[in-house]
Amino acid sequence: MPISSSFGDVVAGIALILSGYATWRTIKFNERQKSLIESQKRLNNLLLEKGESEALDARKADLGATFIRLGNNKHRLKIWNKGKAPARDVRIKFPDGNDLLIDSDISEKFPLEILEQYQWVELIAAAHMGTKQKLTLRLIWADDFSENNEKTVYPTL
């Protein structure tokens, strides 16, 4: 039997090819859409984590200490708060002993009731020939995040 094709058969064939192409493009588009949705979910999760982290950081104080030099043999120990929250009930301890800072200056200033963000307190250092160059200092404070924060720093002359 001879195969004869009419104009309607050609149009139907072209419609079938176009329908297959449209189906293939729709499948590819849906795959890209799924990957975009997954990327958006990951981004949203990262933004949520970042927001939570920033909210926690806003409740934390971050204390530090360093020696500053004021001139020949004049030093001060500067204790500061670079955190976003105020530090309350700031105390200092010397695990390896203190032969550098003046005890009356320490007892006059500590425990410090509150140390605001970017605020600092200075202690007079009395350096002499037999003084160690490095001081071990444990800073203890309370803030909105925790009542018992501790940080050990090692300022050097």
Backbone torsions as a table, in degrees:
resi	resn	phi	psi	omega
1	MET	NA	128.9	179.2
2	PRO	-75.0	143.7	178.6
3	ILE	-93.9	122.8	177.8
4	SER	-115.5	140.6	178.9
5	SER	-121.0	136.2	179.4
6	SER	-105.8	176.0	179.4
7	PHE	-59.9	-37.3	179.3
8	GLY	-65.2	-36.0	178.5
9	ASP	-68.2	-38.5	178.3
10	VAL	-65.7	-44.4	178.6
11	VAL	-62.9	-41.4	178.9
12	ALA	-64.0	-39.6	178.6
13	GLY	-65.1	-44.9	177.6
14	ILE	-63.2	-40.3	178.4
15	ALA	-63.4	-38.1	178.4
16	LEU	-65.4	-43.4	178.8
17	ILE	-64.0	-45.3	178.5
18	LEU	-64.0	-37.3	177.9
19	SER	-65.4	-41.3	177.4
20	GLY	-64.1	-43.0	178.4
21	TYR	-62.9	-43.4	179.5
22	ALA	-64.4	-38.6	177.9
23	THR	-64.8	-43.8	178.7
24	TRP	-61.8	-44.3	178.5
25	ARG	-64.1	-38.3	178.5
26	THR	-64.7	-41.2	178.9
27	ILE	-64.2	-44.8	178.4
28	LYS	-62.8	-41.2	178.9
29	PHE	-63.1	-42.6	179.6
30	ASN	-64.1	-36.3	176.7
31	GLU	-64.4	-43.9	178.1
32	ARG	-65.3	-37.8	178.8
33	GLN	-63.1	-41.7	178.5
34	LYS	-62.8	-43.6	-179.9
35	SER	-66.5	-34.8	176.5
36	LEU	-65.8	-41.8	178.7
37	ILE	-64.3	-40.8	177.9
38	GLU	-64.8	-40.5	177.1
39	SER	-62.4	-41.9	178.3
40	GLN	-64.0	-38.0	177.4
41	LYS	-64.2	-44.4	178.4
42	ARG	-62.4	-42.8	178.2
43	LEU	-62.6	-43.2	178.4
44	ASN	-61.9	-40.9	178.1
45	ASN	-64.6	-41.0	177.5
46	LEU	-63.6	-41.1	178.1
47	LEU	-64.4	-39.5	177.0
48	LEU	-63.9	-43.6	178.2
49	GLU	-62.8	-41.9	179.2
50	LYS	-64.0	-42.8	178.5
51	GLY	-62.6	-41.8	178.2
52	GLU	-64.9	-42.1	178.7
53	SER	-62.5	-43.1	178.8
54	GLU	-65.9	-36.5	177.8
55	ALA	-65.4	-39.1	177.0
56	LEU	-68.2	-42.2	179.2
57	ASP	-62.6	-31.9	179.6
58	ALA	-67.8	-17.4	-179.9
59	ARG	-99.7	0.0	-175.1
60	LYS	-108.9	141.2	168.9
61	ALA	-97.9	151.6	179.4
62	ASP	-135.0	103.9	-176.6
63	LEU	-92.8	150.8	176.4
64	GLY	-148.4	170.0	-179.3
65	ALA	-150.3	146.4	175.7
66	THR	-156.6	156.2	174.8
67	PHE	-87.4	139.6	172.9
68	ILE	-119.4	147.0	-177.9
69	ARG	-102.8	129.2	-179.7
70	LEU	-102.9	-11.1	-178.0
71	GLY	164.6	-159.6	178.3
72	ASN	-66.0	117.2	177.4
73	ASN	56.4	24.9	174.1
74	LYS	-115.4	116.7	-178.1
75	HIS	-129.4	153.3	173.4
76	ARG	-133.3	145.2	171.5
77	LEU	-95.3	119.2	-178.6
78	LYS	-103.1	121.8	177.5
79	ILE	-111.7	125.9	-174.1
80	TRP	-133.7	165.6	177.5
81	ASN	-118.1	110.1	177.3
82	LYS	-102.6	7.8	177.2
83	GLY	-80.4	177.6	-177.3
84	LYS	-92.1	-13.3	-178.8
85	ALA	-113.1	154.3	176.5
86	PRO	-71.7	145.8	175.2
87	ALA	-96.0	132.4	179.8
88	ARG	-111.4	153.0	175.8
89	ASP	50.5	55.2	-177.9
90	VAL	-77.6	127.0	178.4
91	ARG	-128.2	156.9	175.6
92	ILE	-129.0	145.7	176.7
93	LYS	-134.1	156.5	-177.9
94	PHE	-121.4	92.6	-177.9
95	PRO	-60.2	-32.9	-178.8
96	ASP	-103.6	15.1	-179.5
97	GLY	89.2	163.1	-178.2
98	ASN	-129.0	110.3	173.7
99	ASP	-121.7	16.8	-174.4
100	LEU	-116.8	-38.5	-176.8
101	LEU	-96.0	149.7	-177.9
102	ILE	-80.4	123.6	-175.0
103	ASP	-61.2	-39.2	-178.9
104	SER	-66.0	-34.0	177.3
105	ASP	-67.8	-39.7	178.7
106	ILE	-65.6	-48.2	-177.1
107	SER	-68.1	-25.0	178.1
108	GLU	-74.1	-33.1	-173.4
109	LYS	-103.0	-22.2	-176.6
110	PHE	-120.7	144.6	4.2
111	PRO	-71.8	138.6	-179.3
112	LEU	-87.1	127.3	-175.5
113	GLU	-62.5	-47.2	-178.6
114	ILE	-151.2	140.9	176.1
115	LEU	-128.4	104.7	-176.1
116	GLU	-71.5	170.0	176.7
117	GLN	-59.6	133.6	-179.5
118	TYR	64.4	10.4	175.7
119	GLN	-89.9	155.9	179.2
120	TRP	-143.5	164.9	174.4
121	VAL	-134.7	142.5	-178.9
122	GLU	-115.5	141.3	176.1
123	LEU	-117.5	140.8	-179.3
124	ILE	-75.3	130.5	177.8
125	ALA	-107.0	134.0	179.2
126	ALA	-111.9	87.4	-179.1
127	ALA	-85.2	139.8	175.3
128	HIS	-140.6	-176.9	-172.4
129	MET	-60.6	-35.5	-176.8
130	GLY	-91.6	7.2	-176.3
131	THR	-76.3	138.6	174.0
132	LYS	-67.1	147.7	-179.3
133	GLN	-81.1	-20.1	-178.1
134	LYS	-120.7	135.8	-179.9
135	LEU	-115.2	132.3	174.3
136	THR	-94.1	123.1	-173.3
137	LEU	-131.9	126.3	176.6
138	ARG	-105.7	119.7	178.4
139	LEU	-97.2	131.3	-179.0
140	ILE	-127.3	132.6	-179.1
141	TRP	-156.7	169.4	174.9
142	ALA	-119.5	147.1	174.1
143	ASP	-146.7	-171.5	-178.0
144	ASP	-69.2	-18.7	-179.8
145	PHE	-82.9	-44.3	-176.5
146	SER	-151.8	152.3	179.3
147	GLU	-87.4	-15.5	-178.0
148	ASN	-130.0	80.6	174.6
149	ASN	-97.7	143.8	-179.6
150	GLU	-141.4	141.9	175.8
151	LYS	-147.1	131.4	177.0
152	THR	-103.2	126.9	178.9
153	VAL	-122.6	158.2	-177.2
154	TYR	-129.1	73.1	178.4
155	PRO	-70.2	145.2	179.3
156	THR	-123.3	150.3	178.0
157	LEU	-73.8	NA	NA
